[in-house]
Amino acid sequence: MKKKCVIIGSGLGGLSCGYILLKNGYDVTILEQDNQIGGCLQCFSRDGVKFETGMHFIGSLDKGQTLSYLTHYLDIDKDINLNRLNTKAYDVVSLNGDRFCFANGKENFIETMASYFPKEKDNLRIYFDLIEKIAKASSLHSLNYDEYDNIINTKYQTQTINEVIDNIIQDSLLRDVLVGNLPLYAGVKDKTPFSTHAFIMDFYNQSAFRVVGGSDSIALSLAKSINNQGGIIVTNKKVKHIVCDESKAIGVETEDEMFYQADIVIADIHPTCVMKMLDTKMIRPAFRQRINNIPNTIGGFSVYLKFKKDKVPYMNSNFYGFKNNSPWNCDMYDENTWPKGYLYMHFCHKNNPTFAESGVVLSYMKMQEMEPWINTFVNNRGEDYLEFKNSKAKKLLSEVEKDFPVLKDNIESFYTSTPLTYRDYTNTKDGSMYGVVKDVSLGSSCRVHHRTKVPNLLLTGQNINSHGMLGVLVGTIVTCSALLGEENIYNQIKQANK
Ligand SMILES: Cc1cc2nc3c(=O)[nH]c(=O)nc-3n(C[C@H](O)[C@H](O)[C@H](O)COP(=O)(O)OP(=O)(O)OC[C@H]3O[C@@H](n4cnc5c(N)ncnc54)[C@H](O)[C@@H]3O)c2cc1C
């Protein structure tokens, strides 16, 4: 008899766990609260144009690079079409009125940065050697499951980004340039571990791409494989309760009073939501309290732009603009100082386009600002909410237009989202962008383990290991290893990549 696994949530974490478990003989049902699968992988269309909500570019996908092993194992690579970002400038950081490019590859990165900061060339090498060393300490780099270097990992999980960079780099502008992509992980000064910075730098520095036509093709590819293997994905099914007997979970109950029996339950949702679903004594009050008290990364405000036809040249880079000449502390704003920084990107609808059809501008937004509408739901929040979003969008766009004057007369229409949008579409606590924080001062008390005290209830998704395409898939390997064995999964990944 096949073991029945019920997965709560069809984000990247839930879908990829479903795929692996089906491949290994489990009977899998995935329950999704929304009417679309994918969580942050979902896209939406307005006015004939498609927009991505939470996966704008991905990295390390060239043959032999870390993510390529996983996409090939998950059989996603056959269904997604990639458009490479500018290898000389996949990221462009704007500070002090100057623009600094991040080039792909360690040597190119060092050479390009050293062209702006020649005196720092040796230090840049020390910095990048360290990035590489930390990334390579992960067993997924070598695909040898026992090659995990715990000493290096622990060391740089307990030192902050600024602490490490300030020790290596002398020039204060270069220190800021190197953290120009902070919005990709909502890094916070004196809190975020250097290891988080190192993994993201390495991930995109290996190679960087947009998914042509939208990152929902990743979710659709996994869903197709899941259905082909006999797995079931049910949308509009919000789980409200994980039902337990004295010693284990026995299934889940949905809001429409359906019961799904399970031998294994996997939750690809925010851990505080899991706590709300459990009333068993197996979860001790102290554990519940710790999980509920973990802070979350800040939320985001996005302006989705539809451009006039053939007016805005396609930008094959991501642009990070900062008003105060430092990427740090953009989360510490008030009404007058917002937005302190933004990330601007174009969507890629066909390979190597000349003009962009659409783009997105993303800036931080705290959930506290949403207080007047906290009890409202999508499309029903009132006129004042629409006015709030409109005025924020105009303020943000006026900043972007200073860097990109071409936008002034060439935006046909725009749409917005706030932390409430993410809270309501993906059930993420506080509408947080990347889930629970990583904070060196909180140490292990802000870590979420994939195992729980309910022996057959596992957690997965961005809160387990890290957010993002690679972070979530590493979490998936960790979660599935608890059922299938780590060595077994590594061998399967190796086999698939032979
Ligand atoms: C604005 C933004 C931009 C980003 N850009 C990038 C990027 O460029 N590159 C990158 O790699 N990463 C990016 N990320 C991060 C990445 O999108 C996420 O880390 C990842 O998609 C999270 O996947 P997940 O499976 O953990 O969770 P989610 O995608 O949040 O999926 C959870 C799913 O569970 C469902 N669910 C919740 N509660 C219930 C319930 N009670 N019952 C049933 N279903 C439920 C939700 O509806 C959702 O579908 C971005 C994120 C954001 C917010």
The ligand as a Tripos MOL2 file, in Angstrom:
@<TRIPOS>MOLECULE
LIG
   53    58     1     0     0
SMALL
NO_CHARGES

@<TRIPOS>ATOM
      1 C1          8.0650   40.3750   -4.2820 C.3       1 LIG1
      2 C2          8.9020   39.1250   -4.2830 C.ar      1 LIG1
      3 C3          9.9110   38.9750   -5.2210 C.ar      1 LIG1
      4 C4         10.6950   37.8150   -5.2280 C.ar      1 LIG1
      5 N1         11.6470   37.6720   -6.2030 N.ar      1 LIG1
      6 C5         12.3540   36.5180   -6.2780 C.ar      1 LIG1
      7 C6         13.2830   36.3170   -7.3320 C.ar      1 LIG1
      8 O1         13.4470   37.1640   -8.2230 O.2       1 LIG1
      9 N2         13.9910   35.1540   -7.3660 N.ar      1 LIG1
     10 C7         13.8240   34.1740   -6.4060 C.ar      1 LIG1
     11 O2         14.4880   33.1310   -6.4810 O.2       1 LIG1
     12 N3         12.9370   34.3500   -5.3910 N.ar      1 LIG1
     13 C8         12.1980   35.4800   -5.3040 C.ar      1 LIG1
     14 N4         11.2820   35.6510   -4.2900 N.ar      1 LIG1
     15 C9         11.1500   34.6030   -3.2610 C.3       1 LIG1
     16 C10        10.3710   33.3850   -3.7360 C.3       1 LIG1
     17 O3          9.3100   33.7810   -4.5510 O.3       1 LIG1
     18 C11         9.8170   32.6040   -2.5370 C.3       1 LIG1
     19 O4         10.8280   32.3960   -1.5850 O.3       1 LIG1
     20 C12         9.2370   31.2380   -2.9110 C.3       1 LIG1
     21 O5          8.4600   31.2780   -4.0710 O.3       1 LIG1
     22 C13         8.4090   30.7260   -1.7290 C.3       1 LIG1
     23 O6          7.8830   29.4490   -1.9980 O.3       1 LIG1
     24 P1          7.1360   28.6530   -0.8410 P.3       1 LIG1
     25 O7          6.7020   27.3720   -1.4130 O.co2     1 LIG1
     26 O8          7.9770   28.6220    0.3690 O.co2     1 LIG1
     27 O9          5.8850   29.5520   -0.3940 O.3       1 LIG1
     28 P2          4.7080   30.2510   -1.1620 P.3       1 LIG1
     29 O10         5.0430   30.5840   -2.5420 O.co2     1 LIG1
     30 O11         4.2520   31.3600   -0.2580 O.co2     1 LIG1
     31 O12         3.5700   29.1370   -1.2000 O.3       1 LIG1
     32 C14         2.7500   28.8150   -0.1220 C.3       1 LIG1
     33 C15         1.4220   28.3290   -0.6760 C.3       1 LIG1
     34 O13         0.6190   27.8280    0.3900 O.3       1 LIG1
     35 C16        -0.7200   28.2630    0.1870 C.3       1 LIG1
     36 N5         -1.4000   28.2220    1.4970 N.ar      1 LIG1
     37 C17        -1.1670   29.0320    2.5540 C.ar      1 LIG1
     38 N6         -1.9930   28.7000    3.5770 N.ar      1 LIG1
     39 C18        -2.7480   27.6570    3.1430 C.ar      1 LIG1
     40 C19        -3.7820   26.8760    3.7450 C.ar      1 LIG1
     41 N7         -4.2030   27.1130    4.9830 N.pl3     1 LIG1
     42 N8         -4.3400   25.8780    3.0200 N.ar      1 LIG1
     43 C20        -3.9280   25.6120    1.7390 C.ar      1 LIG1
     44 N9         -2.9540   26.3500    1.1240 N.ar      1 LIG1
     45 C21        -2.3680   27.3490    1.8210 C.ar      1 LIG1
     46 C22        -0.5500   29.6540   -0.3880 C.3       1 LIG1
     47 O14        -1.7220   30.1090   -1.0240 O.3       1 LIG1
     48 C23         0.6280   29.4520   -1.3340 C.3       1 LIG1
     49 O15         0.2040   29.0450   -2.6060 O.3       1 LIG1
     50 C24        10.4740   36.7970   -4.2620 C.ar      1 LIG1
     51 C25         9.4510   36.9430   -3.3230 C.ar      1 LIG1
     52 C26         8.6660   38.0940   -3.3280 C.ar      1 LIG1
     53 C27         7.5550   38.2250   -2.3270 C.3       1 LIG1
@<TRIPOS>BOND
     1     1     2 1
     2     2     3 ar
     3     2    52 ar
     4     3     4 ar
     5     4     5 ar
     6     4    50 ar
     7     5     6 ar
     8     6     7 ar
     9     6    13 1
    10     7     8 2
    11     7     9 ar
    12     9    10 ar
    13    10    11 2
    14    10    12 ar
    15    12    13 ar
    16    13    14 ar
    17    14    15 1
    18    14    50 ar
    19    15    16 1
    20    16    17 1
    21    16    18 1
    22    18    19 1
    23    18    20 1
    24    20    21 1
    25    20    22 1
    26    22    23 1
    27    23    24 1
    28    24    25 2
    29    24    26 1
    30    24    27 1
    31    27    28 1
    32    28    29 2
    33    28    30 1
    34    28    31 1
    35    31    32 1
    36    32    33 1
    37    33    34 1
    38    33    48 1
    39    34    35 1
    40    35    36 1
    41    35    46 1
    42    36    37 ar
    43    36    45 ar
    44    37    38 ar
    45    38    39 ar
    46    39    40 ar
    47    39    45 ar
    48    40    41 1
    49    40    42 ar
    50    42    43 ar
    51    43    44 ar
    52    44    45 ar
    53    46    47 1
    54    46    48 1
    55    48    49 1
    56    50    51 ar
    57    51    52 ar
    58    52    53 1
@<TRIPOS>SUBSTRUCTURE
     1 LIG1         1 GROUP 0 **** ****
